[in-house]
Amino acid sequence: MRKLIFLIPFLIISFEGFAQPRPPSVPVPLDGGVVALLLAGAAYGSKKIFKNNQNEI
C-alpha cells in the first residue's frame, strides 16, 4: 500500500509530461478597472498608515 501511495503521483506526472501543450492563451491587459482598484487600495492604505502614525505621536 505504501508503494502505491508513492507510485501514483509519479505516474500522474509522467502522463502530464506526454500530454500535448495547451494553446497559447490571449493575454489580458491590466487596464481600466483593475488599475483604478489598485490605486484606490494604495491610497486608502497610505491614508490608514498616515492616521495611525499621527495617533501614536
PyMOL Python script that loads the backbone (N, CA, C, O; Angstrom):
from pymol import cmd

cmd.read_pdbstr("""\
ATOM      1  N   MET A   1       0.823  -1.188   0.000  1.00  0.00           N
ATOM      2  CA  MET A   1       0.000   0.000   0.000  1.00  0.00           C
ATOM      3  C   MET A   1       0.866   1.251   0.000  1.00  0.00           C
ATOM      4  O   MET A   1       0.553   2.231  -0.676  1.00  0.00           O
ATOM      5  N   ARG A   2       1.954   1.215   0.758  1.00  0.00           N
ATOM      6  CA  ARG A   2       2.826   2.383   0.843  1.00  0.00           C
ATOM      7  C   ARG A   2       3.490   2.671  -0.501  1.00  0.00           C
ATOM      8  O   ARG A   2       3.657   3.831  -0.876  1.00  0.00           O
ATOM      9  N   LYS A   3       3.870   1.612  -1.230  1.00  0.00           N
ATOM     10  CA  LYS A   3       4.475   1.796  -2.542  1.00  0.00           C
ATOM     11  C   LYS A   3       3.478   2.410  -3.510  1.00  0.00           C
ATOM     12  O   LYS A   3       3.849   3.216  -4.363  1.00  0.00           O
ATOM     13  N   LEU A   4       2.218   2.031  -3.379  1.00  0.00           N
ATOM     14  CA  LEU A   4       1.181   2.546  -4.262  1.00  0.00           C
ATOM     15  C   LEU A   4       0.977   4.043  -4.041  1.00  0.00           C
ATOM     16  O   LEU A   4       0.746   4.785  -4.996  1.00  0.00           O
ATOM     17  N   ILE A   5       1.059   4.488  -2.796  1.00  0.00           N
ATOM     18  CA  ILE A   5       0.893   5.906  -2.488  1.00  0.00           C
ATOM     19  C   ILE A   5       2.000   6.732  -3.140  1.00  0.00           C
ATOM     20  O   ILE A   5       1.744   7.846  -3.598  1.00  0.00           O
ATOM     21  N   PHE A   6       3.214   6.210  -3.191  1.00  0.00           N
ATOM     22  CA  PHE A   6       4.317   6.924  -3.819  1.00  0.00           C
ATOM     23  C   PHE A   6       4.325   6.757  -5.332  1.00  0.00           C
ATOM     24  O   PHE A   6       4.858   7.614  -6.036  1.00  0.00           O
ATOM     25  N   LEU A   7       3.754   5.689  -5.843  1.00  0.00           N
ATOM     26  CA  LEU A   7       3.776   5.406  -7.272  1.00  0.00           C
ATOM     27  C   LEU A   7       2.757   6.245  -8.041  1.00  0.00           C
ATOM     28  O   LEU A   7       3.038   6.678  -9.158  1.00  0.00           O
ATOM     29  N   ILE A   8       1.597   6.477  -7.471  1.00  0.00           N
ATOM     30  CA  ILE A   8       0.523   7.188  -8.179  1.00  0.00           C
ATOM     31  C   ILE A   8       0.936   8.610  -8.576  1.00  0.00           C
ATOM     32  O   ILE A   8       0.716   8.983  -9.729  1.00  0.00           O
ATOM     33  N   PRO A   9       1.519   9.421  -7.692  1.00  0.00           N
ATOM     34  CA  PRO A   9       1.921  10.773  -8.139  1.00  0.00           C
ATOM     35  C   PRO A   9       2.941  10.751  -9.278  1.00  0.00           C
ATOM     36  O   PRO A   9       2.884  11.595 -10.173  1.00  0.00           O
ATOM     37  N   PHE A  10       3.862   9.809  -9.255  1.00  0.00           N
ATOM     38  CA  PHE A  10       4.853   9.739 -10.325  1.00  0.00           C
ATOM     39  C   PHE A  10       4.212   9.322 -11.647  1.00  0.00           C
ATOM     40  O   PHE A  10       4.634   9.786 -12.706  1.00  0.00           O
ATOM     41  N   LEU A  11       3.216   8.468 -11.603  1.00  0.00           N
ATOM     42  CA  LEU A  11       2.502   8.099 -12.826  1.00  0.00           C
ATOM     43  C   LEU A  11       1.734   9.290 -13.381  1.00  0.00           C
ATOM     44  O   LEU A  11       1.722   9.509 -14.593  1.00  0.00           O
ATOM     45  N   ILE A  12       1.099  10.052 -12.519  1.00  0.00           N
ATOM     46  CA  ILE A  12       0.346  11.229 -12.971  1.00  0.00           C
ATOM     47  C   ILE A  12       1.295  12.249 -13.596  1.00  0.00           C
ATOM     48  O   ILE A  12       0.974  12.845 -14.624  1.00  0.00           O
ATOM     49  N   ILE A  13       2.457  12.452 -12.984  1.00  0.00           N
ATOM     50  CA  ILE A  13       3.426  13.404 -13.516  1.00  0.00           C
ATOM     51  C   ILE A  13       3.940  12.935 -14.872  1.00  0.00           C
ATOM     52  O   ILE A  13       4.124  13.753 -15.774  1.00  0.00           O
ATOM     53  N   SER A  14       4.174  11.648 -15.032  1.00  0.00           N
ATOM     54  CA  SER A  14       4.683  11.159 -16.303  1.00  0.00           C
ATOM     55  C   SER A  14       3.628  11.300 -17.397  1.00  0.00           C
ATOM     56  O   SER A  14       3.984  11.585 -18.541  1.00  0.00           O
ATOM     57  N   PHE A  15       2.351  11.112 -17.091  1.00  0.00           N
ATOM     58  CA  PHE A  15       1.312  11.308 -18.100  1.00  0.00           C
ATOM     59  C   PHE A  15       1.228  12.774 -18.498  1.00  0.00           C
ATOM     60  O   PHE A  15       0.985  13.086 -19.664  1.00  0.00           O
ATOM     61  N   GLU A  16       1.424  13.667 -17.553  1.00  0.00           N
ATOM     62  CA  GLU A  16       1.408  15.093 -17.863  1.00  0.00           C
ATOM     63  C   GLU A  16       2.576  15.452 -18.773  1.00  0.00           C
ATOM     64  O   GLU A  16       2.463  16.361 -19.596  1.00  0.00           O
ATOM     65  N   GLY A  17       3.672  14.762 -18.636  1.00  0.00           N
ATOM     66  CA  GLY A  17       4.830  15.032 -19.480  1.00  0.00           C
ATOM     67  C   GLY A  17       4.586  14.671 -20.927  1.00  0.00           C
ATOM     68  O   GLY A  17       5.172  15.292 -21.813  1.00  0.00           O
ATOM     69  N   PHE A  18       3.743  13.693 -21.200  1.00  0.00           N
ATOM     70  CA  PHE A  18       3.455  13.276 -22.560  1.00  0.00           C
ATOM     71  C   PHE A  18       2.220  13.973 -23.137  1.00  0.00           C
ATOM     72  O   PHE A  18       1.872  13.743 -24.295  1.00  0.00           O
ATOM     73  N   ALA A  19       1.564  14.805 -22.361  1.00  0.00           N
ATOM     74  CA  ALA A  19       0.363  15.485 -22.838  1.00  0.00           C
ATOM     75  C   ALA A  19       0.735  16.563 -23.851  1.00  0.00           C
ATOM     76  O   ALA A  19       1.855  17.075 -23.848  1.00  0.00           O
ATOM     77  N   GLN A  20      -0.209  16.893 -24.705  1.00  0.00           N
ATOM     78  CA  GLN A  20       0.026  17.943 -25.690  1.00  0.00           C
ATOM     79  C   GLN A  20       0.009  19.296 -24.991  1.00  0.00           C
ATOM     80  O   GLN A  20      -0.716  19.488 -24.016  1.00  0.00           O
ATOM     81  N   PRO A  21       0.806  20.227 -25.490  1.00  0.00           N
ATOM     82  CA  PRO A  21       0.829  21.542 -24.856  1.00  0.00           C
ATOM     83  C   PRO A  21      -0.483  22.287 -25.085  1.00  0.00           C
ATOM     84  O   PRO A  21      -1.178  22.059 -26.075  1.00  0.00           O
ATOM     85  N   ARG A  22      -0.803  23.170 -24.162  1.00  0.00           N
ATOM     86  CA  ARG A  22      -2.013  23.981 -24.286  1.00  0.00           C
ATOM     87  C   ARG A  22      -1.829  25.025 -25.372  1.00  0.00           C
ATOM     88  O   ARG A  22      -0.708  25.473 -25.614  1.00  0.00           O
ATOM     89  N   PRO A  23      -2.901  25.416 -26.025  1.00  0.00           N
ATOM     90  CA  PRO A  23      -2.766  26.512 -26.985  1.00  0.00           C
ATOM     91  C   PRO A  23      -2.447  27.805 -26.240  1.00  0.00           C
ATOM     92  O   PRO A  23      -2.853  27.978 -25.091  1.00  0.00           O
ATOM     93  N   PRO A  24      -1.725  28.707 -26.887  1.00  0.00           N
ATOM     94  CA  PRO A  24      -1.371  29.949 -26.182  1.00  0.00           C
ATOM     95  C   PRO A  24      -2.621  30.735 -25.815  1.00  0.00           C
ATOM     96  O   PRO A  24      -3.545  30.881 -26.615  1.00  0.00           O
ATOM     97  N   SER A  25      -2.628  31.233 -24.600  1.00  0.00           N
ATOM     98  CA  SER A  25      -3.779  31.993 -24.131  1.00  0.00           C
ATOM     99  C   SER A  25      -3.634  33.456 -24.544  1.00  0.00           C
ATOM    100  O   SER A  25      -2.529  33.955 -24.758  1.00  0.00           O
ATOM    101  N   VAL A  26      -4.741  34.107 -24.646  1.00  0.00           N
ATOM    102  CA  VAL A  26      -4.746  35.517 -25.003  1.00  0.00           C
ATOM    103  C   VAL A  26      -4.427  36.322 -23.746  1.00  0.00           C
ATOM    104  O   VAL A  26      -5.112  36.168 -22.735  1.00  0.00           O
ATOM    105  N   PRO A  27      -3.407  37.175 -23.784  1.00  0.00           N
ATOM    106  CA  PRO A  27      -3.077  37.955 -22.583  1.00  0.00           C
ATOM    107  C   PRO A  27      -4.172  38.961 -22.271  1.00  0.00           C
ATOM    108  O   PRO A  27      -4.768  39.555 -23.169  1.00  0.00           O
ATOM    109  N   VAL A  28      -4.422  39.138 -20.993  1.00  0.00           N
ATOM    110  CA  VAL A  28      -5.444  40.074 -20.539  1.00  0.00           C
ATOM    111  C   VAL A  28      -4.755  41.352 -20.073  1.00  0.00           C
ATOM    112  O   VAL A  28      -3.943  41.313 -19.149  1.00  0.00           O
ATOM    113  N   PRO A  29      -5.068  42.478 -20.699  1.00  0.00           N
ATOM    114  CA  PRO A  29      -4.416  43.726 -20.275  1.00  0.00           C
ATOM    115  C   PRO A  29      -4.957  44.199 -18.923  1.00  0.00           C
ATOM    116  O   PRO A  29      -6.140  44.038 -18.624  1.00  0.00           O
ATOM    117  N   LEU A  30      -4.092  44.771 -18.132  1.00  0.00           N
ATOM    118  CA  LEU A  30      -4.496  45.307 -16.830  1.00  0.00           C
ATOM    119  C   LEU A  30      -4.782  46.797 -16.986  1.00  0.00           C
ATOM    120  O   LEU A  30      -4.037  47.640 -16.486  1.00  0.00           O
ATOM    121  N   ASP A  31      -5.847  47.102 -17.671  1.00  0.00           N
ATOM    122  CA  ASP A  31      -6.213  48.499 -17.894  1.00  0.00           C
ATOM    123  C   ASP A  31      -7.538  48.795 -17.228  1.00  0.00           C
ATOM    124  O   ASP A  31      -8.308  47.891 -16.903  1.00  0.00           O
ATOM    125  N   GLY A  32      -7.785  50.057 -17.034  1.00  0.00           N
ATOM    126  CA  GLY A  32      -9.094  50.491 -16.584  1.00  0.00           C
ATOM    127  C   GLY A  32      -9.374  50.163 -15.142  1.00  0.00           C
ATOM    128  O   GLY A  32      -8.751  50.724 -14.241  1.00  0.00           O
ATOM    129  N   GLY A  33     -10.323  49.243 -14.909  1.00  0.00           N
ATOM    130  CA  GLY A  33     -10.840  48.977 -13.574  1.00  0.00           C
ATOM    131  C   GLY A  33      -9.823  48.408 -12.614  1.00  0.00           C
ATOM    132  O   GLY A  33      -9.801  48.785 -11.442  1.00  0.00           O
ATOM    133  N   VAL A  34      -8.974  47.502 -13.088  1.00  0.00           N
ATOM    134  CA  VAL A  34      -8.010  46.861 -12.183  1.00  0.00           C
ATOM    135  C   VAL A  34      -6.986  47.880 -11.691  1.00  0.00           C
ATOM    136  O   VAL A  34      -6.642  47.902 -10.510  1.00  0.00           O
ATOM    137  N   VAL A  35      -6.507  48.714 -12.594  1.00  0.00           N
ATOM    138  CA  VAL A  35      -5.526  49.727 -12.208  1.00  0.00           C
ATOM    139  C   VAL A  35      -6.165  50.727 -11.246  1.00  0.00           C
ATOM    140  O   VAL A  35      -5.532  51.148 -10.278  1.00  0.00           O
ATOM    141  N   ALA A  36      -7.418  51.108 -11.508  1.00  0.00           N
ATOM    142  CA  ALA A  36      -8.110  52.043 -10.618  1.00  0.00           C
ATOM    143  C   ALA A  36      -8.281  51.432  -9.234  1.00  0.00           C
ATOM    144  O   ALA A  36      -8.105  52.124  -8.231  1.00  0.00           O
ATOM    145  N   LEU A  37      -8.621  50.153  -9.161  1.00  0.00           N
ATOM    146  CA  LEU A  37      -8.764  49.489  -7.858  1.00  0.00           C
ATOM    147  C   LEU A  37      -7.428  49.422  -7.123  1.00  0.00           C
ATOM    148  O   LEU A  37      -7.381  49.627  -5.910  1.00  0.00           O
ATOM    149  N   LEU A  38      -6.350  49.139  -7.838  1.00  0.00           N
ATOM    150  CA  LEU A  38      -5.036  49.100  -7.202  1.00  0.00           C
ATOM    151  C   LEU A  38      -4.640  50.469  -6.657  1.00  0.00           C
ATOM    152  O   LEU A  38      -4.114  50.575  -5.549  1.00  0.00           O
ATOM    153  N   LEU A  39      -4.893  51.511  -7.439  1.00  0.00           N
ATOM    154  CA  LEU A  39      -4.563  52.864  -6.975  1.00  0.00           C
ATOM    155  C   LEU A  39      -5.421  53.265  -5.786  1.00  0.00           C
ATOM    156  O   LEU A  39      -4.927  53.874  -4.837  1.00  0.00           O
ATOM    157  N   ALA A  40      -6.712  52.925  -5.834  1.00  0.00           N
ATOM    158  CA  ALA A  40      -7.595  53.257  -4.716  1.00  0.00           C
ATOM    159  C   ALA A  40      -7.162  52.508  -3.455  1.00  0.00           C
ATOM    160  O   ALA A  40      -7.186  53.078  -2.364  1.00  0.00           O
ATOM    161  N   GLY A  41      -6.772  51.253  -3.587  1.00  0.00           N
ATOM    162  CA  GLY A  41      -6.303  50.480  -2.437  1.00  0.00           C
ATOM    163  C   GLY A  41      -5.017  51.050  -1.870  1.00  0.00           C
ATOM    164  O   GLY A  41      -4.847  51.114  -0.652  1.00  0.00           O
ATOM    165  N   ALA A  42      -4.107  51.467  -2.746  1.00  0.00           N
ATOM    166  CA  ALA A  42      -2.853  52.065  -2.269  1.00  0.00           C
ATOM    167  C   ALA A  42      -3.116  53.384  -1.553  1.00  0.00           C
ATOM    168  O   ALA A  42      -2.494  53.670  -0.530  1.00  0.00           O
ATOM    169  N   ALA A  43      -4.037  54.190  -2.085  1.00  0.00           N
ATOM    170  CA  ALA A  43      -4.359  55.466  -1.448  1.00  0.00           C
ATOM    171  C   ALA A  43      -5.015  55.244  -0.094  1.00  0.00           C
ATOM    172  O   ALA A  43      -4.682  55.925   0.876  1.00  0.00           O
ATOM    173  N   TYR A  44      -5.943  54.296  -0.019  1.00  0.00           N
ATOM    174  CA  TYR A  44      -6.628  54.009   1.246  1.00  0.00           C
ATOM    175  C   TYR A  44      -5.639  53.470   2.282  1.00  0.00           C
ATOM    176  O   TYR A  44      -5.688  53.860   3.448  1.00  0.00           O
ATOM    177  N   GLY A  45      -4.755  52.586   1.864  1.00  0.00           N
ATOM    178  CA  GLY A  45      -3.762  52.038   2.783  1.00  0.00           C
ATOM    179  C   GLY A  45      -2.800  53.097   3.291  1.00  0.00           C
ATOM    180  O   GLY A  45      -2.448  53.107   4.471  1.00  0.00           O
ATOM    181  N   SER A  46      -2.372  53.992   2.401  1.00  0.00           N
ATOM    182  CA  SER A  46      -1.463  55.051   2.857  1.00  0.00           C
ATOM    183  C   SER A  46      -2.174  56.012   3.795  1.00  0.00           C
ATOM    184  O   SER A  46      -1.561  56.524   4.732  1.00  0.00           O
ATOM    185  N   LYS A  47      -3.465  56.268   3.559  1.00  0.00           N
ATOM    186  CA  LYS A  47      -4.237  57.135   4.467  1.00  0.00           C
ATOM    187  C   LYS A  47      -4.338  56.498   5.852  1.00  0.00           C
ATOM    188  O   LYS A  47      -4.175  57.181   6.864  1.00  0.00           O
ATOM    189  N   LYS A  48      -4.611  55.173   5.899  1.00  0.00           N
ATOM    190  CA  LYS A  48      -4.705  54.478   7.193  1.00  0.00           C
ATOM    191  C   LYS A  48      -3.364  54.500   7.926  1.00  0.00           C
ATOM    192  O   LYS A  48      -3.330  54.721   9.136  1.00  0.00           O
ATOM    193  N   ILE A  49      -2.281  54.280   7.223  1.00  0.00           N
ATOM    194  CA  ILE A  49      -0.957  54.289   7.841  1.00  0.00           C
ATOM    195  C   ILE A  49      -0.644  55.686   8.367  1.00  0.00           C
ATOM    196  O   ILE A  49      -0.119  55.831   9.471  1.00  0.00           O
ATOM    197  N   PHE A  50      -0.964  56.720   7.579  1.00  0.00           N
ATOM    198  CA  PHE A  50      -0.711  58.099   7.998  1.00  0.00           C
ATOM    199  C   PHE A  50      -1.501  58.436   9.261  1.00  0.00           C
ATOM    200  O   PHE A  50      -0.961  59.049  10.182  1.00  0.00           O
ATOM    201  N   LYS A  51      -2.780  58.037   9.312  1.00  0.00           N
ATOM    202  CA  LYS A  51      -3.599  58.324  10.502  1.00  0.00           C
ATOM    203  C   LYS A  51      -3.088  57.563  11.725  1.00  0.00           C
ATOM    204  O   LYS A  51      -3.059  58.110  12.827  1.00  0.00           O
ATOM    205  N   ASN A  52      -2.682  56.300  11.537  1.00  0.00           N
ATOM    206  CA  ASN A  52      -2.154  55.519  12.666  1.00  0.00           C
ATOM    207  C   ASN A  52      -0.865  56.128  13.200  1.00  0.00           C
ATOM    208  O   ASN A  52      -0.630  56.123  14.409  1.00  0.00           O
ATOM    209  N   ASN A  53      -0.040  56.647  12.320  1.00  0.00           N
ATOM    210  CA  ASN A  53       1.212  57.282  12.762  1.00  0.00           C
ATOM    211  C   ASN A  53       0.922  58.581  13.511  1.00  0.00           C
ATOM    212  O   ASN A  53       1.627  58.912  14.463  1.00  0.00           O
ATOM    213  N   GLN A  54      -0.096  59.312  13.098  1.00  0.00           N
ATOM    214  CA  GLN A  54      -0.447  60.547  13.795  1.00  0.00           C
ATOM    215  C   GLN A  54      -1.005  60.248  15.176  1.00  0.00           C
ATOM    216  O   GLN A  54      -0.745  61.006  16.111  1.00  0.00           O
ATOM    217  N   ASN A  55      -1.756  59.178  15.335  1.00  0.00           N
ATOM    218  CA  ASN A  55      -2.347  58.830  16.624  1.00  0.00           C
ATOM    219  C   ASN A  55      -1.293  58.378  17.634  1.00  0.00           C
ATOM    220  O   ASN A  55      -1.493  58.519  18.840  1.00  0.00           O
ATOM    221  N   GLU A  56      -0.168  57.833  17.149  1.00  0.00           N
ATOM    222  CA  GLU A  56       0.887  57.353  18.043  1.00  0.00           C
ATOM    223  C   GLU A  56       1.691  58.492  18.629  1.00  0.00           C
ATOM    224  O   GLU A  56       2.274  58.342  19.703  1.00  0.00           O
ATOM    225  N   ILE A  57       1.739  59.621  17.954  1.00  0.00           N
ATOM    226  CA  ILE A  57       2.568  60.752  18.401  1.00  0.00           C
ATOM    227  C   ILE A  57       1.910  61.503  19.520  1.00  0.00           C
ATOM    228  O   ILE A  57       2.466  62.482  20.017  1.00  0.00           O
TER     229      ILE A  57
END
""", "prot")
cmd.dss("prot")
cmd.show_as("cartoon", "prot")
cmd.util.cbc("prot")
cmd.orient("prot")
